[in-house]
Amino acid sequence: MSGTPQVLLSHHLKQLKLPTVLQEYDKVARDCARDGVDHPRYLLRLVELELIDRERRMVERRIRQARFPAVKSLDTFDFTIIPGLNKMLVLELTRGEFILRRENIIALGNSGTGKTHVALALGLAACQKGALRRLHHRGRLGASADGGTR
């Protein structure tokens, strides 16, 4: 491509808010030309890359908006330390159906039993599904119980 079409294409892709297409179109075009891929499949690859990147950015944005004190997942949680914890129930909660039913989860237990870790992991799973906007911790709820909007 000569300079002018590339400048226009860059401008249009920025206007359309397609940053991944802008970043990847030349590389994907070369790969597709090398592999003999037709135009519709070339466009499909570009659009798929854009969608994947867009979803990744949305999840990152939800996690930031949730204001987690730390990001934890169940991959790093050792269920063997707390044998009384129902692992299947916790894993079921990661599906987020309780959110759709507008139900709350209350975790009670002694200090160091993994309540916060599990809550953060459930919050992360909810962010990945597009369901969580903000995690409420007991300390914060107590501080805003007077009707404040913290």
N, CA and C atoms as an extended XYZ file, in Angstrom:
450
Properties=species:S:1:pos:R:3:atomname:S:1:resname:S:1:resid:I:1 pbc="F F F"
N         0.845       -1.194        0.000 N   MET     1
C         0.000        0.000        0.000 CA  MET     1
C         0.879        1.240        0.000 C   MET     1
N         0.453        2.262       -0.687 N   SER     2
C         1.185        3.529       -0.633 CA  SER     2
C         0.778        4.279        0.627 C   SER     2
N         1.428        5.413        0.887 N   GLY     3
C         1.209        6.159        2.115 CA  GLY     3
C        -0.203        6.666        2.308 C   GLY     3
N        -0.830        7.222        1.282 N   THR     4
C        -2.138        7.856        1.439 CA  THR     4
C        -3.237        6.877        1.856 C   THR     4
N        -3.379        5.708        1.200 N   PRO     5
C        -4.420        4.783        1.668 CA  PRO     5
C        -4.187        4.316        3.103 C   PRO     5
N        -2.933        4.135        3.480 N   GLN     6
C        -2.656        3.706        4.853 CA  GLN     6
C        -3.039        4.782        5.854 C   GLN     6
N        -2.796        6.034        5.512 N   VAL     7
C        -3.162        7.137        6.399 CA  VAL     7
C        -4.674        7.206        6.540 C   VAL     7
N        -5.382        7.090        5.429 N   LEU     8
C        -6.851        7.124        5.472 CA  LEU     8
C        -7.404        5.926        6.238 C   LEU     8
N        -6.852        4.754        5.974 N   LEU     9
C        -7.310        3.561        6.677 CA  LEU     9
C        -7.083        3.709        8.183 C   LEU     9
N        -5.920        4.194        8.549 N   SER    10
C        -5.617        4.419        9.956 CA  SER    10
C        -6.622        5.388       10.580 C   SER    10
N        -6.897        6.470        9.889 N   HIS    11
C        -7.855        7.465       10.380 CA  HIS    11
C        -9.244        6.841       10.545 C   HIS    11
N        -9.696        6.113        9.529 N   HIS    12
C       -11.037        5.518        9.585 CA  HIS    12
C       -11.151        4.472       10.693 C   HIS    12
N       -10.121        3.662       10.853 N   LEU    13
C       -10.158        2.648       11.907 CA  LEU    13
C       -10.165        3.290       13.292 C   LEU    13
N        -9.470        4.392       13.447 N   LYS    14
C        -9.514        5.119       14.723 CA  LYS    14
C       -10.902        5.697       14.951 C   LYS    14
N       -11.495        6.278       13.910 N   GLN    15
C       -12.842        6.842       14.027 CA  GLN    15
C       -13.865        5.766       14.381 C   GLN    15
N       -13.686        4.577       13.806 N   LEU    16
C       -14.607        3.465       14.075 CA  LEU    16
C       -14.288        2.752       15.388 C   LEU    16
N       -13.219        3.191       16.050 N   LYS    17
C       -12.788        2.600       17.324 CA  LYS    17
C       -12.516        1.096       17.170 C   LYS    17
N       -11.625        0.796       16.221 N   LEU    18
C       -11.190       -0.573       15.969 CA  LEU    18
C        -9.668       -0.659       16.140 C   LEU    18
N        -9.183       -0.486       17.379 N   PRO    19
C        -7.740       -0.417       17.590 CA  PRO    19
C        -6.999       -1.708       17.253 C   PRO    19
N        -7.621       -2.850       17.489 N   THR    20
C        -6.943       -4.106       17.211 CA  THR    20
C        -6.830       -4.336       15.708 C   THR    20
N        -7.878       -3.984       14.966 N   VAL    21
C        -7.805       -4.092       13.509 CA  VAL    21
C        -6.694       -3.190       13.004 C   VAL    21
N        -6.635       -1.977       13.518 N   LEU    22
C        -5.592       -1.026       13.114 CA  LEU    22
C        -4.196       -1.603       13.391 C   LEU    22
N        -4.026       -2.204       14.536 N   GLN    23
C        -2.727       -2.732       14.931 CA  GLN    23
C        -2.358       -4.000       14.156 C   GLN    23
N        -3.334       -4.813       13.793 N   GLU    24
C        -3.056       -6.154       13.270 CA  GLU    24
C        -3.308       -6.351       11.774 C   GLU    24
N        -3.986       -5.408       11.096 N   TYR    25
C        -4.429       -5.696        9.723 CA  TYR    25
C        -3.290       -6.025        8.774 C   TYR    25
N        -2.163       -5.352        8.891 N   ASP    26
C        -1.054       -5.588        7.965 CA  ASP    26
C        -0.427       -6.966        8.213 C   ASP    26
N        -0.201       -7.310        9.463 N   LYS    27
C         0.381       -8.615        9.809 CA  LYS    27
C        -0.547       -9.745        9.385 C   LYS    27
N        -1.840       -9.608        9.674 N   VAL    28
C        -2.809      -10.644        9.313 CA  VAL    28
C        -2.908      -10.750        7.786 C   VAL    28
N        -2.830       -9.624        7.088 N   ALA    29
C        -2.877       -9.644        5.614 CA  ALA    29
C        -1.686      -10.433        5.062 C   ALA    29
N        -0.517      -10.194        5.605 N   ARG    30
C         0.675      -10.936        5.150 CA  ARG    30
C         0.526      -12.428        5.432 C   ARG    30
N         0.064      -12.766        6.634 N   ASP    31
C        -0.130      -14.180        6.990 CA  ASP    31
C        -1.157      -14.837        6.074 C   ASP    31
N        -2.251      -14.145        5.806 N   CYS    32
C        -3.307      -14.698        4.953 CA  CYS    32
C        -2.830      -14.845        3.506 C   CYS    32
N        -2.064      -13.881        3.027 N   ALA    33
C        -1.526      -13.970        1.669 CA  ALA    33
C        -0.566      -15.164        1.567 C   ALA    33
N         0.281      -15.329        2.567 N   ARG    34
C         1.225      -16.447        2.592 CA  ARG    34
C         0.493      -17.790        2.611 C   ARG    34
N        -0.629      -17.849        3.367 N   ASP    35
C        -1.371      -19.110        3.516 CA  ASP    35
C        -2.451      -19.291        2.458 C   ASP    35
N        -2.617      -18.320        1.565 N   GLY    36
C        -3.634      -18.433        0.513 CA  GLY    36
C        -5.062      -18.299        1.034 C   GLY    36
N        -5.253      -17.520        2.080 N   VAL    37
C        -6.577      -17.329        2.681 CA  VAL    37
C        -7.340      -16.270        1.888 C   VAL    37
N        -8.626      -16.519        1.650 N   ASP    38
C        -9.431      -15.566        0.870 CA  ASP    38
C        -9.840      -14.354        1.713 C   ASP    38
N       -10.412      -13.353        1.045 N   HIS    39
C       -10.764      -12.087        1.703 CA  HIS    39
C       -11.759      -12.239        2.851 C   HIS    39
N       -12.847      -12.996        2.672 N   PRO    40
C       -13.776      -13.125        3.809 CA  PRO    40
C       -13.110      -13.731        5.054 C   PRO    40
N       -12.244      -14.711        4.863 N   ARG    41
C       -11.566      -15.313        6.026 CA  ARG    41
C       -10.551      -14.349        6.629 C   ARG    41
N        -9.932      -13.532        5.791 N   TYR    42
C        -9.027      -12.490        6.288 CA  TYR    42
C        -9.800      -11.528        7.184 C   TYR    42
N       -10.948      -11.061        6.702 N   LEU    43
C       -11.778      -10.144        7.503 CA  LEU    43
C       -12.271      -10.832        8.779 C   LEU    43
N       -12.627      -12.101        8.648 N   LEU    44
C       -13.078      -12.849        9.819 CA  LEU    44
C       -11.987      -12.901       10.882 C   LEU    44
N       -10.755      -13.170       10.483 N   ARG    45
C        -9.648      -13.206       11.448 CA  ARG    45
C        -9.475      -11.855       12.139 C   ARG    45
N        -9.533      -10.785       11.345 N   LEU    46
C        -9.389       -9.451       11.935 CA  LEU    46
C       -10.501       -9.148       12.929 C   LEU    46
N       -11.729       -9.440       12.542 N   VAL    47
C       -12.877       -9.141       13.409 CA  VAL    47
C       -12.824      -10.008       14.672 C   VAL    47
N       -12.400      -11.253       14.529 N   GLU    48
C       -12.271      -12.107       15.713 CA  GLU    48
C       -11.228      -11.557       16.677 C   GLU    48
N       -10.099      -11.103       16.133 N   LEU    49
C        -9.074      -10.493       16.991 CA  LEU    49
C        -9.622       -9.267       17.716 C   LEU    49
N       -10.381       -8.445       17.007 N   GLU    50
C       -10.972       -7.243       17.607 CA  GLU    50
C       -11.933       -7.633       18.730 C   GLU    50
N       -12.778       -8.619       18.482 N   LEU    51
C       -13.750       -9.050       19.495 CA  LEU    51
C       -13.059       -9.620       20.731 C   LEU    51
N       -12.042      -10.431       20.528 N   ILE    52
C       -11.309      -11.020       21.655 CA  ILE    52
C       -10.655       -9.921       22.487 C   ILE    52
N       -10.013       -8.973       21.808 N   ASP    53
C        -9.342       -7.888       22.524 CA  ASP    53
C       -10.355       -6.981       23.230 C   ASP    53
N       -11.471       -6.732       22.593 N   ARG    54
C       -12.514       -5.894       23.191 CA  ARG    54
C       -13.061       -6.545       24.458 C   ARG    54
N       -13.316       -7.848       24.400 N   GLU    55
C       -13.813       -8.565       25.579 CA  GLU    55
C       -12.777       -8.525       26.700 C   GLU    55
N       -11.501       -8.708       26.373 N   ARG    56
C       -10.437       -8.645       27.370 CA  ARG    56
C       -10.414       -7.277       28.048 C   ARG    56
N       -10.531       -6.217       27.252 N   ARG    57
C       -10.518       -4.866       27.828 CA  ARG    57
C       -11.755       -4.614       28.692 C   ARG    57
N       -12.911       -5.143       28.284 N   MET    58
C       -14.130       -4.968       29.099 CA  MET    58
C       -13.992       -5.666       30.443 C   MET    58
N       -13.421       -6.870       30.450 N   VAL    59
C       -13.208       -7.582       31.715 CA  VAL    59
C       -12.238       -6.798       32.598 C   VAL    59
N       -11.155       -6.305       32.015 N   GLU    60
C       -10.199       -5.499       32.788 CA  GLU    60
C       -10.874       -4.255       33.366 C   GLU    60
N       -11.736       -3.620       32.588 N   ARG    61
C       -12.445       -2.425       33.054 CA  ARG    61
C       -13.387       -2.771       34.205 C   ARG    61
N       -14.114       -3.898       34.083 N   ARG    62
C       -15.013       -4.312       35.170 CA  ARG    62
C       -14.237       -4.591       36.452 C   ARG    62
N       -13.079       -5.222       36.313 N   ILE    63
C       -12.260       -5.533       37.492 CA  ILE    63
C       -11.793       -4.243       38.159 C   ILE    63
N       -11.364       -3.277       37.367 N   ARG    64
C       -10.962       -1.972       37.944 CA  ARG    64
C       -12.153       -1.293       38.622 C   ARG    64
N       -13.323       -1.309       37.977 N   GLN    65
C       -14.506       -0.659       38.537 CA  GLN    65
C       -14.969       -1.333       39.826 C   GLN    65
N       -14.735       -2.622       39.950 N   ALA    66
C       -15.145       -3.346       41.159 CA  ALA    66
C       -14.296       -2.952       42.363 C   ALA    66
N       -13.133       -2.375       42.108 N   ARG    67
C       -12.232       -1.915       43.162 CA  ARG    67
C       -11.877       -3.020       44.152 C   ARG    67
N       -11.517       -4.171       43.635 N   PHE    68
C       -11.080       -5.263       44.483 CA  PHE    68
C        -9.806       -4.860       45.221 C   PHE    68
N        -9.667       -5.245       46.490 N   PRO    69
C        -8.412       -4.959       47.185 CA  PRO    69
C        -7.260       -5.792       46.608 C   PRO    69
N        -7.598       -6.924       45.990 N   ALA    70
C        -6.625       -7.784       45.303 CA  ALA    70
C        -7.419       -8.629       44.306 C   ALA    70
N        -6.767       -9.129       43.293 N   VAL    71
C        -7.430      -10.001       42.325 CA  VAL    71
C        -6.998      -11.428       42.623 C   VAL    71
N        -7.966      -12.258       42.969 N   LYS    72
C        -7.682      -13.652       43.322 CA  LYS    72
C        -8.639      -14.545       42.544 C   LYS    72
N        -8.181      -15.749       42.258 N   SER    73
C        -9.037      -16.726       41.591 CA  SER    73
C        -9.051      -18.014       42.398 C   SER    73
N        -9.953      -18.903       42.049 N   LEU    74
C       -10.017      -20.180       42.758 CA  LEU    74
C        -8.881      -21.102       42.344 C   LEU    74
N        -8.181      -20.766       41.266 N   ASP    75
C        -7.021      -21.557       40.850 CA  ASP    75
C        -5.942      -21.551       41.924 C   ASP    75
N        -5.882      -20.493       42.699 N   THR    76
C        -4.849      -20.365       43.729 CA  THR    76
C        -5.376      -20.671       45.129 C   THR    76
N        -6.620      -21.121       45.229 N   PHE    77
C        -7.219      -21.413       46.537 CA  PHE    77
C        -7.027      -22.885       46.867 C   PHE    77
N        -6.548      -23.169       48.085 N   ASP    78
C        -6.323      -24.541       48.530 CA  ASP    78
C        -7.527      -25.004       49.347 C   ASP    78
N        -8.397      -25.758       48.705 N   PHE    79
C        -9.608      -26.245       49.376 CA  PHE    79
C        -9.296      -27.266       50.469 C   PHE    79
N        -8.119      -27.887       50.439 N   THR    80
C        -7.785      -28.912       51.441 CA  THR    80
C        -7.531      -28.310       52.818 C   THR    80
N        -7.209      -27.024       52.882 N   ILE    81
C        -6.945      -26.376       54.169 CA  ILE    81
C        -8.228      -26.255       54.991 C   ILE    81
N        -9.361      -26.095       54.311 N   ILE    82
C       -10.646      -25.948       55.001 CA  ILE    82
C       -11.563      -27.087       54.547 C   ILE    82
N       -11.451      -28.254       55.166 N   PRO    83
C       -12.228      -29.410       54.706 CA  PRO    83
C       -13.744      -29.219       54.826 C   PRO    83
N       -14.183      -28.331       55.691 N   GLY    84
C       -15.615      -28.108       55.849 CA  GLY    84
C       -16.232      -27.248       54.750 C   GLY    84
N       -15.402      -26.649       53.922 N   LEU    85
C       -15.901      -25.799       52.845 CA  LEU    85
C       -16.375      -26.673       51.690 C   LEU    85
N       -17.580      -26.459       51.259 N   ASN    86
C       -18.174      -27.241       50.169 CA  ASN    86
C       -17.611      -26.752       48.836 C   ASN    86
N       -16.610      -27.454       48.331 N   LYS    87
C       -15.940      -27.060       47.087 CA  LYS    87
C       -16.917      -27.013       45.913 C   LYS    87
N       -17.794      -27.989       45.825 N   MET    88
C       -18.746      -28.025       44.699 CA  MET    88
C       -19.683      -26.817       44.746 C   MET    88
N       -20.100      -26.407       45.930 N   LEU    89
C       -20.960      -25.233       46.059 CA  LEU    89
C       -20.214      -23.977       45.621 C   LEU    89
N       -18.965      -23.831       46.058 N   VAL    90
C       -18.172      -22.658       45.674 CA  VAL    90
C       -18.003      -22.619       44.159 C   VAL    90
N       -17.672      -23.765       43.562 N   LEU    91
C       -17.508      -23.818       42.105 CA  LEU    91
C       -18.827      -23.514       41.384 C   LEU    91
N       -19.916      -23.970       41.959 N   GLU    92
C       -21.237      -23.671       41.376 CA  GLU    92
C       -21.525      -22.168       41.438 C   GLU    92
N       -21.122      -21.534       42.529 N   LEU    93
C       -21.348      -20.096       42.674 CA  LEU    93
C       -20.589      -19.293       41.614 C   LEU    93
N       -19.468      -19.819       41.107 N   THR    94
C       -18.719      -19.097       40.075 CA  THR    94
C       -19.518      -18.968       38.787 C   THR    94
N       -20.545      -19.773       38.609 N   ARG    95
C       -21.396      -19.654       37.413 CA  ARG    95
C       -22.219      -18.366       37.440 C   ARG    95
N       -22.427      -17.810       38.632 N   GLY    96
C       -23.084      -16.518       38.763 CA  GLY    96
C       -24.590      -16.532       38.695 C   GLY    96
N       -25.201      -17.687       38.778 N   GLU    97
C       -26.665      -17.740       38.697 CA  GLU    97
C       -27.327      -17.032       39.877 C   GLU    97
N       -26.648      -16.996       41.014 N   PHE    98
C       -27.195      -16.289       42.176 CA  PHE    98
C       -27.355      -14.798       41.870 C   PHE    98
N       -26.511      -14.270       41.010 N   ILE    99
C       -26.599      -12.856       40.635 CA  ILE    99
C       -27.865      -12.619       39.824 C   ILE    99
N       -28.130      -13.511       38.890 N   LEU   100
C       -29.338      -13.382       38.069 CA  LEU   100
C       -30.601      -13.478       38.919 C   LEU   100
N       -30.531      -14.282       39.981 N   ARG   101
C       -31.681      -14.414       40.886 CA  ARG   101
C       -31.708      -13.310       41.938 C   ARG   101
N       -30.702      -12.402       41.869 N   ARG   102
C       -30.588      -11.278       42.793 CA  ARG   102
C       -30.459      -11.744       44.242 C   ARG   102
N       -29.672      -12.811       44.455 N   GLU   103
C       -29.425      -13.350       45.779 CA  GLU   103
C       -28.063      -12.870       46.271 C   GLU   103
N       -27.920      -12.788       47.578 N   ASN   104
C       -26.659      -12.395       48.196 CA  ASN   104
C       -25.922      -13.629       48.697 C   ASN   104
N       -24.623      -13.464       48.894 N   ILE   105
C       -23.807      -14.496       49.521 CA  ILE   105
C       -23.199      -13.862       50.769 C   ILE   105
N       -23.338      -14.544       51.869 N   ILE   106
C       -22.733      -14.078       53.116 CA  ILE   106
C       -21.769      -15.162       53.573 C   ILE   106
N       -20.514      -14.786       53.743 N   ALA   107
C       -19.486      -15.735       54.189 CA  ALA   107
C       -19.139      -15.431       55.634 C   ALA   107
N       -19.322      -16.414       56.474 N   LEU   108
C       -19.018      -16.272       57.898 CA  LEU   108
C       -17.942      -17.283       58.275 C   LEU   108
N       -17.058      -16.895       59.168 N   GLY   109
C       -16.035      -17.823       59.635 CA  GLY   109
C       -14.927      -17.083       60.344 C   GLY   109
N       -14.053      -17.850       60.925 N   ASN   110
C       -12.925      -17.280       61.644 CA  ASN   110
C       -11.948      -16.622       60.690 C   ASN   110
N       -11.092      -15.813       61.253 N   SER   111
C       -10.055      -15.148       60.478 CA  SER   111
C        -9.138      -16.184       59.833 C   SER   111
N        -8.774      -15.943       58.577 N   GLY   112
C        -7.842      -16.828       57.889 CA  GLY   112
C        -8.452      -18.068       57.284 C   GLY   112
N        -9.766      -18.105       57.152 N   THR   113
C       -10.424      -19.301       56.607 CA  THR   113
C       -10.739      -19.170       55.118 C   THR   113
N       -10.309      -18.101       54.486 N   GLY   114
C       -10.457      -17.985       53.040 CA  GLY   114
C       -11.700      -17.260       52.547 C   GLY   114
N       -12.415      -16.605       53.452 N   LYS   115
C       -13.649      -15.917       53.048 CA  LYS   115
C       -13.371      -14.848       52.001 C   LYS   115
N       -12.382      -14.017       52.243 N   THR   116
C       -12.068      -12.937       51.309 CA  THR   116
C       -11.557      -13.499       49.994 C   THR   116
N       -10.719      -14.514       50.044 N   HIS   117
C       -10.188      -15.118       48.821 CA  HIS   117
C       -11.335      -15.646       47.967 C   HIS   117
N       -12.249      -16.383       48.566 N   VAL   118
C       -13.390      -16.926       47.819 CA  VAL   118
C       -14.266      -15.796       47.287 C   VAL   118
N       -14.514      -14.773       48.100 N   ALA   119
C       -15.338      -13.643       47.651 CA  ALA   119
C       -14.692      -12.941       46.458 C   ALA   119
N       -13.378      -12.732       46.530 N   LEU   120
C       -12.678      -12.089       45.417 CA  LEU   120
C       -12.708      -12.970       44.169 C   LEU   120
N       -12.577      -14.265       44.354 N   ALA   121
C       -12.629      -15.188       43.212 CA  ALA   121
C       -14.018      -15.190       42.579 C   ALA   121
N       -15.058      -15.143       43.403 N   LEU   122
C       -16.426      -15.072       42.872 CA  LEU   122
C       -16.645      -13.741       42.151 C   LEU   122
N       -16.079      -12.675       42.714 N   GLY   123
C       -16.179      -11.374       42.057 CA  GLY   123
C       -15.465      -11.353       40.723 C   GLY   123
N       -14.296      -11.964       40.663 N   LEU   124
C       -13.561      -12.050       39.401 CA  LEU   124
C       -14.354      -12.831       38.362 C   LEU   124
N       -14.933      -13.951       38.773 N   ALA   125
C       -15.751      -14.751       37.854 CA  ALA   125
C       -16.948      -13.944       37.360 C   ALA   125
N       -17.551      -13.164       38.256 N   ALA   126
C       -18.690      -12.328       37.856 CA  ALA   126
C       -18.254      -11.252       36.866 C   ALA   126
N       -17.092      -10.659       37.072 N   CYS   127
C       -16.566       -9.666       36.128 CA  CYS   127
C       -16.340      -10.287       34.764 C   CYS   127
N       -15.826      -11.497       34.745 N   GLN   128
C       -15.566      -12.171       33.486 CA  GLN   128
C       -16.856      -12.497       32.742 C   GLN   128
N       -17.948      -12.622       33.485 N   LYS   129
C       -19.249      -12.882       32.870 CA  LYS   129
C       -20.040      -11.593       32.620 C   LYS   129
N       -19.487      -10.472       33.041 N   GLY   130
C       -20.149       -9.194       32.817 CA  GLY   130
C       -21.198       -8.845       33.843 C   GLY   130
N       -21.152       -9.471       35.010 N   ALA   131
C       -22.238       -9.299       35.967 CA  ALA   131
C       -21.914       -8.395       37.149 C   ALA   131
N       -20.641       -8.131       37.448 N   LEU   132
C       -20.325       -7.418       38.686 CA  LEU   132
C       -19.892       -5.995       38.409 C   LEU   132
N       -20.387       -5.107       39.220 N   ARG   133
C       -19.976       -3.711       39.148 CA  ARG   133
C       -19.170       -3.298       40.373 C   ARG   133
N       -19.470       -3.876       41.547 N   ARG   134
C       -18.784       -3.459       42.777 CA  ARG   134
C       -18.894       -4.555       43.823 C   ARG   134
N       -17.787       -4.846       44.484 N   LEU   135
C       -17.772       -5.805       45.582 CA  LEU   135
C       -17.959       -5.038       46.885 C   LEU   135
N       -18.826       -5.539       47.767 N   HIS   136
C       -19.049       -4.897       49.064 CA  HIS   136
C       -18.470       -5.774       50.160 C   HIS   136
N       -17.541       -5.226       50.881 N   HIS   137
C       -16.902       -5.918       51.996 CA  HIS   137
C       -17.578       -5.464       53.280 C   HIS   137
N       -17.636       -6.333       54.273 N   ARG   138
C       -18.331       -6.021       55.524 CA  ARG   138
C       -17.879       -4.699       56.109 C   ARG   138
N       -16.605       -4.428       56.117 N   GLY   139
C       -16.110       -3.175       56.678 CA  GLY   139
C       -16.652       -1.974       55.922 C   GLY   139
N       -16.719       -2.065       54.631 N   ARG   140
C       -17.238       -0.960       53.828 CA  ARG   140
C       -18.739       -0.821       53.978 C   ARG   140
N       -19.449       -1.957       54.087 N   LEU   141
C       -20.884       -1.876       54.269 CA  LEU   141
C       -21.219       -1.195       55.593 C   LEU   141
N       -20.465       -1.554       56.623 N   GLY   142
C       -20.699       -0.931       57.928 CA  GLY   142
C       -20.471        0.570       57.870 C   GLY   142
N       -19.487        0.982       57.100 N   ALA   143
C       -19.159        2.401       57.009 CA  ALA   143
C       -20.202        3.178       56.231 C   ALA   143
N       -20.934        2.495       55.327 N   SER   144
C       -21.923        3.232       54.526 CA  SER   144
C       -23.348        2.869       54.916 C   SER   144
N       -23.548        2.241       56.080 N   ALA   145
C       -24.881        1.831       56.505 CA  ALA   145
C       -25.772        3.014       56.862 C   ALA   145
N       -25.157        4.192       57.014 N   ASP   146
C       -25.948        5.351       57.392 CA  ASP   146
C       -26.661        5.981       56.190 C   ASP   146
N       -26.642        5.271       55.063 N   GLY   147
C       -27.331        5.801       53.893 CA  GLY   147
C       -26.384        6.498       52.924 C   GLY   147
N       -25.093        6.543       53.263 N   GLY   148
C       -24.115        7.161       52.365 CA  GLY   148
C       -23.973        6.367       51.077 C   GLY   148
N       -23.288        6.943       50.127 N   THR   149
C       -23.169        6.300       48.817 CA  THR   149
C       -21.723        5.941       48.502 C   THR   149
N       -20.989        5.474       49.475 N   ARG   150
C       -19.579        5.115       49.253 CA  ARG   150
C       -19.437        4.028       48.235 C   ARG   150
